[in-house]
Amino acid sequence: MGKIKAAAPVLKWVGGKRQLLKKIKEYVPEFTTYYEPFVGGGALLFDLQPQKAIVNDLNSELINVYQVIKENSEDLITELSNEKKYANNSKCFYKIRELDRKPRKFQSLTPVEKAARVIYLNKTCFNGLYRVNSLGEFNSPFGNYPKPNIVNKEVIEAVSKYFNQAEITFLNGDFEETIKGIKADSFVYLDPPYEPISRTSNFTGYNENGFGREEQIRLKKMCDKLNKRQVRFLQSNSDCEFIRKLYDGYEIIPIKARRSVSCVASTRCEIGEVLIRNYTN
């Protein structure tokens, strides 16, 4: 089956890899099954379009978006097309945003309505990034953009087509659970929340649990297990002393990326990142 050209990330996600795809793809080996324990926006997944994949994310709202796109894409497009309900104004934005502060109301939403809410907020919030507070409540402010593409019908339909033509398993849990039963002919791409390079650069607000050094160390131990089982892995992370020391013994490839998490455009600059792998092409 050929690639579906319009299949691309539906959401803008923290640490998205669109701008680094060309570089990352240089290091992707041949494989039978693709694993991605921190799928996020799925830039590499949609570019490679593997025919067999197991993808996971701790964010249940994100995984629900993908499942709805696979199973109910037409209903999702119809829901998002309700211009009165999903209007591009601050009143509508904050009304939709506040739903997760009302547990009973939020739980009464259908999976399609929950998916539409995430997409709508992602397209209309400031800087277009999904971010929650410690209570798991979406807290990005209104973006006030003139013409956000709230209903990207072409992309939703293309992603749905890919999901239904390929054999893809969606998981919503801890990253270690993703690789249970993995075989040596598989490939694992790891894009965890990055180790912060400074106190002010920490941004793990894609879910309420965060991702600290304990998790980074646990992830490294999982990589060691993969290596012992001769499973190839490629990881993206920040270029800092802690990560370099943690992965001493593996190949570490420095790369540069321009990040846009900062709310001040003039402070967005190239930062150091690394690719870490346990194999040679």
C-alpha positions as CSV (number, residue, x, y, z in Angstrom):
1,M,0.0,0.0,0.0
2,G,1.3,3.4,-0.9
3,K,1.5,6.3,1.5
4,I,-1.5,8.6,1.9
5,K,-0.1,12.0,1.1
6,A,-2.5,14.1,3.3
7,A,-2.0,12.0,6.4
8,A,-0.2,14.4,8.8
9,P,-0.4,15.5,12.5
10,V,-3.9,16.5,13.4
11,L,-2.7,18.4,16.5
12,K,0.2,20.6,17.3
13,W,1.9,19.0,20.3
14,V,4.7,20.0,22.6
15,G,8.0,18.8,21.2
16,G,6.5,18.0,17.8
17,K,9.1,16.6,15.3
18,R,7.9,17.9,11.9
19,Q,10.9,20.2,11.4
20,L,13.3,17.4,12.3
21,L,11.7,14.6,10.3
22,K,14.3,14.6,7.5
23,K,17.2,14.3,10.0
24,I,15.4,11.6,12.1
25,K,14.5,9.5,9.1
26,E,18.2,9.2,8.2
27,Y,18.5,6.9,11.2
28,V,15.4,4.9,10.9
29,P,16.3,1.2,10.2
30,E,14.1,-1.4,8.4
31,F,11.6,-3.0,10.7
32,T,8.5,-5.3,10.9
33,T,6.6,-3.5,13.7
34,Y,6.8,0.1,14.7
35,Y,6.5,1.1,18.4
36,E,6.1,4.6,19.7
37,P,5.5,4.8,23.5
38,F,5.2,8.7,23.5
39,V,3.3,9.3,20.3
40,G,2.2,12.9,20.9
41,G,1.4,14.6,17.6
42,G,2.7,11.5,15.7
43,A,4.9,13.4,13.1
44,L,7.2,10.4,12.5
45,L,4.3,7.9,12.6
46,F,2.4,9.8,9.8
47,D,5.5,10.3,7.7
48,L,6.6,6.6,7.8
49,Q,3.1,5.2,7.8
50,P,4.1,1.7,9.0
51,Q,1.7,-1.1,8.2
52,K,2.0,-2.5,11.7
53,A,2.4,-0.2,14.7
54,I,1.8,0.0,18.5
55,V,1.5,3.5,19.7
56,N,0.9,4.8,23.2
57,D,0.5,8.0,25.1
58,L,-0.3,8.8,28.7
59,N,-2.7,11.5,27.6
60,S,-6.1,9.9,27.4
61,E,-7.6,12.8,25.6
62,L,-5.0,12.5,22.8
63,I,-5.6,8.8,22.4
64,N,-9.3,9.4,22.3
65,V,-8.8,11.8,19.4
66,Y,-7.0,9.1,17.4
67,Q,-9.5,6.4,18.2
68,V,-12.4,8.7,17.2
69,I,-10.6,9.6,13.9
70,K,-10.2,5.9,13.1
71,E,-13.8,4.9,14.1
72,N,-16.0,8.0,13.6
73,S,-14.2,10.5,11.4
74,E,-17.4,11.6,9.6
75,D,-19.1,12.3,12.9
76,L,-16.1,14.2,14.1
77,I,-16.0,16.4,11.0
78,T,-19.7,17.1,11.4
79,E,-19.3,18.0,15.0
80,L,-16.4,20.4,14.3
81,S,-18.3,22.0,11.5
82,N,-20.9,23.4,13.9
83,E,-19.7,27.0,13.7
84,K,-22.0,28.2,16.4
85,K,-20.8,25.6,18.9
86,Y,-17.1,25.9,17.9
87,A,-16.8,29.6,17.1
88,N,-13.5,31.4,16.9
89,N,-14.1,33.9,19.8
90,S,-13.1,34.1,23.4
91,K,-16.5,33.5,24.8
92,C,-16.9,30.2,23.0
93,F,-13.3,29.2,23.7
94,Y,-13.5,29.6,27.5
95,K,-16.9,27.9,27.6
96,I,-15.5,24.9,25.9
97,R,-12.2,25.1,27.9
98,E,-14.1,25.1,31.2
99,L,-15.8,21.8,30.6
100,D,-13.0,19.9,32.3
101,R,-13.6,21.9,35.5
102,K,-17.1,20.3,35.6
103,P,-16.6,16.6,36.1
104,R,-20.3,15.5,35.6
105,K,-20.6,17.7,32.4
106,F,-17.3,16.5,31.0
107,Q,-18.1,12.8,31.6
108,S,-21.4,13.2,29.8
109,L,-19.6,14.2,26.6
110,T,-19.4,11.5,23.9
111,P,-16.0,10.4,22.6
112,V,-16.7,12.4,19.5
113,E,-17.5,15.6,21.5
114,K,-14.3,15.1,23.6
115,A,-12.2,14.7,20.5
116,A,-13.8,17.8,18.9
117,R,-13.1,19.8,22.1
118,V,-9.4,18.9,22.0
119,I,-9.0,19.7,18.3
120,Y,-11.0,23.0,18.7
121,L,-8.9,24.1,21.7
122,N,-5.7,23.1,20.0
123,K,-6.5,25.2,16.9
124,T,-7.7,28.3,18.7
125,C,-5.6,28.5,21.9
126,F,-2.5,30.7,22.2
127,N,0.5,29.2,20.5
128,G,-1.6,26.2,19.5
129,L,-0.3,23.9,22.2
130,Y,-2.1,21.4,24.4
131,R,-1.2,22.3,28.0
132,V,-2.8,21.3,31.4
133,N,-2.2,22.3,35.0
134,S,-1.5,19.9,37.9
135,L,-5.2,19.1,38.1
136,G,-5.3,18.0,34.5
137,E,-7.3,21.0,33.4
138,F,-6.6,22.6,30.0
139,N,-5.1,26.0,30.8
140,S,-3.8,27.6,27.6
141,P,-5.4,31.0,26.9
142,F,-7.4,32.1,23.8
143,G,-5.1,32.7,20.8
144,N,-7.3,35.3,19.0
145,Y,-6.1,34.1,15.6
146,P,-8.0,35.4,12.5
147,K,-8.7,32.2,10.6
148,P,-7.7,29.0,12.5
149,N,-8.3,25.8,10.5
150,I,-10.7,24.2,13.0
151,V,-12.1,21.6,10.5
152,N,-9.2,20.2,8.6
153,K,-11.4,17.8,6.7
154,E,-8.7,16.6,4.3
155,V,-6.2,15.7,7.0
156,I,-8.8,14.0,9.3
157,E,-10.0,11.9,6.4
158,A,-6.5,10.9,5.3
159,V,-5.4,10.0,8.9
160,S,-8.6,7.9,9.3
161,K,-7.9,6.1,6.0
162,Y,-4.3,5.3,7.1
163,F,-5.5,4.1,10.5
164,N,-8.0,1.8,8.9
165,Q,-5.7,0.4,6.2
166,A,-2.9,-0.3,8.6
167,E,-2.8,-2.6,11.7
168,I,-2.4,-0.1,14.5
169,T,-2.9,-0.7,18.2
170,F,-3.6,2.4,20.4
171,L,-2.6,2.2,24.1
172,N,-3.1,4.7,26.9
173,G,-0.8,3.9,29.7
174,D,2.8,3.8,31.0
175,F,5.5,3.7,28.4
176,E,7.0,0.5,29.7
177,E,3.7,-1.3,29.1
178,T,4.0,-0.5,25.4
179,I,6.9,-2.8,24.7
180,K,5.5,-6.0,26.4
181,G,6.1,-8.9,24.1
182,I,8.2,-6.9,21.6
183,K,10.3,-8.9,19.1
184,A,13.8,-8.3,17.8
185,D,12.7,-7.3,14.3
186,S,10.8,-4.3,15.8
187,F,11.8,-0.6,15.9
188,V,11.1,1.7,18.9
189,Y,11.1,5.5,18.5
190,L,11.2,7.3,21.8
191,D,10.2,10.9,22.1
192,P,9.7,11.5,25.8
193,P,9.1,14.8,27.5
194,Y,12.6,16.3,27.3
195,E,15.0,16.7,30.2
196,P,15.0,20.5,30.8
197,I,18.2,22.3,29.9
198,S,17.5,25.0,32.4
199,R,15.0,25.7,35.2
200,T,13.0,28.0,33.0
201,S,12.8,25.6,30.0
202,N,10.9,22.8,31.8
203,F,7.6,22.1,29.9
204,T,5.9,18.9,30.7
205,G,2.3,20.2,30.8
206,Y,0.9,17.8,28.2
207,N,-0.5,15.8,31.2
208,E,-0.8,16.4,34.9
209,N,1.8,13.9,36.0
210,G,4.9,15.5,34.6
211,F,8.1,13.6,33.6
212,G,11.0,14.1,35.9
213,R,14.5,12.6,36.3
214,E,13.1,9.4,37.9
215,E,11.2,8.8,34.7
216,Q,14.2,9.6,32.6
217,I,16.2,7.0,34.5
218,R,13.4,4.4,34.3
219,L,13.3,5.1,30.5
220,K,17.0,4.5,30.3
221,K,16.7,1.2,32.0
222,M,14.0,0.2,29.5
223,C,16.4,1.1,26.7
224,D,19.0,-1.2,28.3
225,K,16.4,-4.0,28.3
226,L,15.6,-3.3,24.6
227,N,19.3,-3.4,23.8
228,K,19.8,-6.7,25.6
229,R,16.9,-8.2,23.5
230,Q,18.5,-6.8,20.3
231,V,15.6,-4.5,19.7
232,R,16.6,-1.3,17.9
233,F,15.6,2.0,19.5
234,L,16.1,5.7,18.5
235,Q,15.4,8.3,21.1
236,S,15.1,12.1,20.9
237,N,16.0,14.2,24.0
238,S,17.7,17.4,25.0
239,D,21.4,17.9,24.7
240,C,22.5,18.3,28.3
241,E,25.0,16.8,30.6
242,F,22.5,14.6,32.5
243,I,21.3,12.9,29.3
244,R,24.8,12.5,27.8
245,K,26.0,10.8,31.0
246,L,22.9,8.7,31.4
247,Y,23.3,7.3,27.9
248,D,27.1,6.9,27.9
249,G,27.9,3.8,25.9
250,Y,25.2,4.5,23.2
251,E,25.7,6.5,20.1
252,I,24.7,10.1,20.7
253,I,24.1,12.3,17.7
254,P,23.7,16.1,18.3
255,I,21.1,18.0,16.2
256,K,19.6,21.5,16.3
257,A,16.0,22.4,16.5
258,R,14.0,25.7,16.6
259,R,11.5,25.5,19.4
260,S,8.4,27.7,19.8
261,V,7.2,26.9,23.3
262,S,8.2,30.4,24.5
263,C,5.4,32.9,24.4
264,V,7.8,35.6,23.2
265,A,8.7,35.2,19.5
266,S,12.1,36.9,19.8
267,T,13.3,34.4,22.4
268,R,12.6,31.3,20.2
269,C,15.9,30.1,19.0
270,E,17.8,26.9,18.1
271,I,18.4,24.6,21.0
272,G,20.5,21.5,21.3
273,E,18.9,18.2,21.0
274,V,20.3,14.7,20.6
275,L,19.3,11.4,18.9
276,I,20.4,8.3,20.8
277,R,20.5,4.9,19.3
278,N,21.8,1.3,19.9
279,Y,22.5,0.2,16.3
280,T,24.2,1.3,13.1
281,N,22.4,1.6,9.7
